[in-house]
């Protein structure tokens, strides 16, 4: 099977409430407050941050726009933008899952909403070519999930059809978009839950762990 992984929150750690509590302690006291601040900062990955994800604006522009929209000082916004790459640490459980699926003979790809500077960082710092045959970053193709265009583009680039793909993502809207296009899907919550569900589907045996 062709198995397609999302990155943030699936392969790599990405939990904005705890992230903001760590990098912005002067504004975010805990994860509860972090969730509220994240909603304003990232706008559910629409607005300013969505344009950054799609490669339509660069980092200085997204910093300027978020500061203007929220009233937060630009230097503090820049601190958050600069801290994202270090937050994107590989999740050991997902890496083990990737290795098990590769050992079982499946083809692995990725489809990630990711601004180009962060995509560059991941390519430099992580063994993406070892884990995946290829992938699509939204910042490089100027379109992002959940729009149908990026799923169609991924199929063309990977040389596969939608029905042969199983897509793992942690955002229900992206899962629903993929399903509407004929993709098989798995809503990712934890590496352990994903492993259990994939084993239940017969995609690899417990021996492959």
QUISUL-V860327 format. One record per backbone hydrogen bond with DSSP energy under -0.5 kcal/mol. CO is the residue of the C=O (numbers start at 1). NH is the residue of the N-H. E is the energy in kcal/mol with one decimal. If there is no record, write none. Layout:
[[CO NH E] [CO NH E]]
This chain:
[[1 3 -0.7] [1 107 -1.9] [2 4 -0.5] [2 166 -2.7] [3 5 -0.5] [3 109 -2.6] [4 168 -2.8] [5 111 -2.4] [6 11 -0.6] [7 10 -2.3] [7 11 -1.1] [7 12 -2.4] [11 91 -2.8] [12 9 -3.0] [15 18 -0.6] [15 19 -2.4] [16 20 -3.0] [17 21 -1.5] [18 22 -1.5] [19 23 -2.5] [20 24 -2.3] [24 27 -2.1] [24 28 -2.7] [27 29 -0.5] [30 34 -2.3] [31 35 -2.1] [32 36 -1.2] [33 37 -2.4] [34 38 -2.7] [35 39 -1.8] [36 40 -1.3] [37 41 -3.0] [38 42 -2.9] [38 43 -0.5] [39 43 -0.9] [42 45 -1.7] [42 46 -0.6] [43 46 -1.6] [46 49 -0.6] [46 50 -2.4] [47 51 -1.9] [48 52 -1.8] [49 53 -2.9] [50 54 -1.7] [51 56 -2.6] [51 57 -0.9] [52 55 -1.4] [53 114 -0.5] [58 62 -2.3] [59 63 -2.4] [60 64 -2.2] [61 65 -2.6] [62 66 -2.5] [63 67 -2.4] [64 68 -2.2] [65 69 -2.4] [66 70 -2.4] [67 71 -2.4] [73 76 -0.8] [73 77 -2.1] [74 78 -2.7] [75 79 -1.2] [76 80 -1.4] [77 81 -2.3] [78 82 -2.5] [79 83 -1.1] [80 84 -0.9] [81 84 -0.6] [83 87 -1.1] [84 87 -1.0] [84 88 -1.2] [85 88 -0.7] [87 89 -2.4] [89 13 -3.2] [90 92 -0.6] [91 94 -0.6] [91 95 -2.4] [92 96 -2.3] [93 97 -1.5] [94 98 -2.8] [95 99 -2.3] [96 100 -2.1] [97 101 -2.5] [98 102 -2.4] [99 103 -2.3] [100 104 -1.6] [101 106 -2.0] [102 105 -1.6] [107 3 -3.1] [108 133 -3.0] [108 134 -0.6] [109 5 -2.6] [110 136 -1.9] [112 114 -0.9] [112 138 -2.7] [114 139 -1.7] [115 118 -0.6] [115 119 -2.2] [116 120 -2.7] [117 121 -1.8] [118 122 -2.5] [119 123 -2.2] [120 124 -1.8] [121 125 -2.4] [122 126 -2.3] [126 128 -2.0] [127 130 -0.8] [127 131 -1.6] [128 132 -3.0] [134 110 -1.1] [136 112 -2.8] [137 140 -1.4] [137 141 -1.2] [138 142 -1.6] [138 143 -0.8] [144 147 -1.9] [147 150 -1.0] [147 151 -0.9] [148 152 -2.3] [149 153 -2.5] [150 154 -2.1] [151 155 -2.1] [152 156 -2.1] [153 157 -2.8] [154 158 -2.8] [155 159 -1.4] [155 160 -2.0] [161 164 -1.4] [162 165 -1.9] [162 184 -0.5] [164 2 -2.0] [165 184 -2.5] [166 4 -3.1] [167 169 -0.5] [167 186 -2.4] [168 6 -2.1] [169 188 -2.7] [170 172 -0.6] [171 174 -0.8] [171 175 -1.9] [172 176 -2.9] [173 177 -1.9] [174 178 -2.2] [175 179 -2.5] [176 180 -2.0] [177 181 -0.8] [178 181 -0.9] [178 183 -2.3] [179 182 -1.8] [184 167 -2.7] [186 169 -1.5] [186 188 -0.7] [190 189 -0.5] [190 194 -2.4] [191 195 -2.4] [192 196 -2.2] [193 197 -2.3] [194 198 -2.6] [195 199 -2.6] [196 200 -2.2] [197 201 -1.3] [198 203 -2.2] [199 202 -1.6] [205 208 -1.8] [206 209 -1.7]]
